[in-house]
Amino acid sequence: MTISKKIEDKVKKLPIGTTFTYQTLSVKSDEYAATAKTLERLIKKGVLKRVSTGVFYKPKQTVFGELKPREEELLKNYLFENDKRIAYITGVSLYNRLGLTTQIPKVIKIASRDKRISASIGSLKGKPVKSYIDVSDKNYYLLEILDALKDFKQIPDMDKRSGLLLLANEIKKWDNKDKKLLLKYALKYPPRVRAILGAIVEVFMDNDEIKPLKKSLNPLSQYEYKITEDILPNAKNWNIV
């Protein structure tokens, strides 16, 4: 079997809309030239699209035209290092995906603990922000919720009642291990995050489990979210105004 045929067969087996690299195709060092020519030919045929240098995907065609991969997929090479997650998408792009806003940002925020990650893929731009916790595949979705609570007041065009309900329902779906980990991570976030998280989970978690959150807060401090008691009945318990 020729190198070209071997590469074409591998490309056929790849999922549509998933980005891939030469490494994904397990290309040997002496096969790069032939592989590059094969990929270029597939691009000209419209079978593949190039995301950036050395990164490709199989486009999905719909009745509305070509559907591009999700932002998470396009930024995969920036979010992972040696197959380990080191970053996640946050900010308005995340809040849009969570259903908290319909706004679409011009620049995507990429959160990582130890690296400043900037990205530029065509019109897609990413800028670095620092995460509060070391990021992994086992915890990034917890950090996403904490980020949403941190930025709750700034999320554009969001209905606060619907936003709180959506976040509460997301947390309720998790097992107790994840819920406890969420509370543990919250201790690294600003006090206002701990306060609103405590008010949310107080109705479906044990008092002993949320006690560290309550204890971490200054009883004389108030946390301005402009949330009334008809939206969050126990807001006063957590000094939320």
C-alpha positions in Angstrom: 0.0 0.0 0.0 1.3 3.4 -0.9 1.8 6.1 1.7 -0.8 8.2 0.0 -3.4 5.4 0.1 -2.5 4.7 3.8 -3.0 8.4 4.7 -6.3 8.6 2.8 -7.6 5.5 4.6 -6.7 7.0 8.0 -8.4 10.3 7.1 -11.6 8.5 6.2 -11.8 6.9 9.6 -11.4 10.3 11.4 -14.6 11.8 12.9 -16.1 14.8 11.0 -15.4 18.1 12.7 -12.5 16.8 14.7 -9.1 18.5 14.3 -6.0 16.4 13.7 -2.3 16.7 13.2 0.5 14.7 11.6 1.0 13.1 15.0 -2.7 11.9 14.9 -2.0 10.1 11.7 1.2 8.4 13.2 3.3 9.7 10.3 6.9 8.4 10.3 9.7 10.9 9.7 10.4 9.6 6.2 6.7 9.8 5.3 6.1 13.5 6.0 6.7 14.8 2.4 4.3 12.2 0.9 1.8 12.9 3.6 1.9 16.6 3.1 1.2 16.2 -0.6 -1.7 13.8 0.1 -3.2 16.3 2.6 -2.8 19.2 0.2 -4.6 17.2 -2.5 -7.5 16.4 -0.1 -7.7 20.1 0.8 -8.0 21.0 -2.9 -10.8 18.5 -3.3 -12.6 19.9 -0.3 -12.3 16.8 1.8 -10.2 18.6 4.3 -9.8 22.1 5.7 -6.6 23.6 7.2 -7.1 25.2 10.6 -3.5 26.4 11.0 -0.1 25.1 10.1 -0.1 21.3 10.6 -3.7 21.2 11.9 -6.6 20.0 9.8 -10.2 18.9 10.0 -12.9 17.2 7.9 -15.7 19.7 7.4 -19.3 18.9 8.0 -21.8 19.9 5.3 -25.3 21.0 6.3 -28.3 22.5 4.5 -27.0 25.8 5.8 -23.5 25.3 4.5 -20.3 24.1 6.0 -20.2 23.7 9.8 -16.9 24.5 11.4 -15.6 22.6 14.5 -16.4 24.0 17.9 -14.0 26.5 19.5 -12.9 23.9 22.0 -11.9 21.6 19.1 -10.2 24.4 17.1 -8.2 25.4 20.2 -7.4 21.8 21.3 -3.7 22.1 20.6 -3.6 25.1 23.0 -5.7 23.5 25.7 -3.6 20.3 25.9 0.0 19.6 26.3 1.4 16.0 25.8 -2.3 14.8 25.8 -2.9 16.4 29.2 -5.3 19.3 29.6 -3.7 22.4 30.9 -6.3 25.0 30.0 -10.0 25.6 29.3 -12.1 28.2 27.6 -13.7 30.8 29.9 -15.4 34.2 29.7 -18.3 35.1 27.5 -17.6 32.2 25.1 -18.1 29.7 27.9 -21.2 31.5 29.3 -22.7 31.4 25.8 -22.1 27.6 25.6 -23.6 27.2 29.1 -26.7 29.0 27.9 -26.2 32.0 30.2 -26.0 34.6 27.3 -26.5 34.8 23.6 -23.6 37.2 23.2 -20.6 35.9 21.1 -17.2 37.5 22.0 -14.6 38.7 19.5 -11.8 37.3 21.6 -11.9 34.1 23.6 -10.4 33.8 27.1 -8.1 30.8 27.7 -7.6 30.0 31.4 -4.4 28.2 32.6 -2.7 28.1 36.0 1.0 28.3 34.9 1.0 29.2 31.2 0.0 32.4 29.4 -1.8 31.0 26.4 -2.5 33.2 23.4 -4.0 31.8 20.2 -4.6 33.0 16.6 -6.4 30.7 14.2 -7.8 32.6 11.3 -10.4 35.0 12.7 -10.4 33.1 16.0 -8.3 34.9 18.7 -7.6 33.8 22.2 -6.1 35.7 25.1 -4.7 34.4 28.4 -6.2 34.6 31.8 -5.0 32.9 35.0 -7.0 30.1 36.5 -7.4 29.8 40.3 -6.7 26.1 40.2 -4.4 23.7 38.3 -6.4 22.6 35.3 -7.1 19.0 34.4 -9.6 16.9 32.4 -11.1 15.9 35.8 -11.8 19.4 37.1 -12.1 22.0 34.3 -15.9 21.7 34.2 -16.0 22.6 38.0 -13.8 25.6 37.3 -16.2 26.7 34.5 -19.1 26.9 37.0 -17.0 28.8 39.5 -15.9 31.3 36.8 -19.6 31.8 35.9 -20.3 32.7 39.5 -17.3 34.9 39.7 -18.4 36.9 36.6 -22.2 36.6 37.3 -22.8 40.3 37.5 -20.9 41.0 34.2 -22.5 38.2 32.1 -24.2 40.2 29.3 -27.9 39.9 28.6 -28.4 37.3 31.3 -31.7 36.8 33.2 -30.5 36.3 36.8 -33.3 33.9 37.8 -32.7 31.7 34.8 -28.9 31.9 35.3 -29.0 30.8 38.9 -31.5 28.0 38.1 -29.3 26.8 35.2 -26.1 26.7 37.4 -27.9 25.0 40.3 -29.3 22.3 38.0 -25.9 21.7 36.5 -24.4 21.3 40.0 -27.2 19.0 41.1 -26.4 16.6 38.3 -22.9 15.9 39.7 -22.1 13.1 42.1 -21.2 14.0 45.7 -17.4 13.7 45.0 -17.6 16.5 42.4 -19.8 18.6 44.6 -17.4 18.4 47.5 -14.5 19.2 45.1 -16.4 22.2 43.8 -16.7 23.6 47.4 -13.0 22.9 48.0 -12.0 24.8 44.9 -14.4 27.7 45.8 -12.2 28.4 48.8 -9.5 29.6 46.3 -12.0 32.0 44.7 -13.0 35.5 45.9 -15.4 35.7 48.9 -18.4 36.7 46.7 -18.1 33.4 44.8 -18.1 31.4 48.0 -21.1 33.3 49.2 -23.3 32.8 46.2 -22.2 29.2 45.8 -23.1 28.6 49.4 -26.6 30.1 48.9 -27.1 27.9 45.8 -26.0 24.5 47.3 -27.4 25.1 50.8 -30.8 23.8 49.7 -29.5 20.4 48.5 -26.2 19.7 50.3 -25.6 18.9 54.0 -24.7 21.7 56.4 -21.5 20.0 57.4 -20.3 19.9 53.8 -20.9 23.7 53.2 -19.7 24.7 56.7 -16.1 25.5 55.4 -17.6 28.0 52.9 -19.6 29.8 55.6 -16.6 29.8 57.9 -14.3 31.3 55.3 -16.5 34.4 55.0 -16.4 37.6 57.0 -19.8 37.8 58.7 -19.7 41.6 58.5 -19.1 41.7 54.7 -21.8 42.0 52.1 -21.7 40.7 48.6 -23.4 42.8 46.0 -25.1 40.7 43.3 -28.3 42.7 43.1 -30.3 39.5 43.6 -33.6 39.8 45.5 -35.0 37.1 47.8 -37.7 36.2 45.3 -34.8 35.0 43.1 -32.6 33.5 45.8 -34.7 33.0 49.0 -31.7 32.4 51.3 -29.6 35.3 50.0 -29.6 37.0 53.4 -28.1 33.9 55.0 -25.0 34.6 52.9 -25.0 38.4 53.1 -25.9 38.6 49.4 -27.5 41.9 48.5 
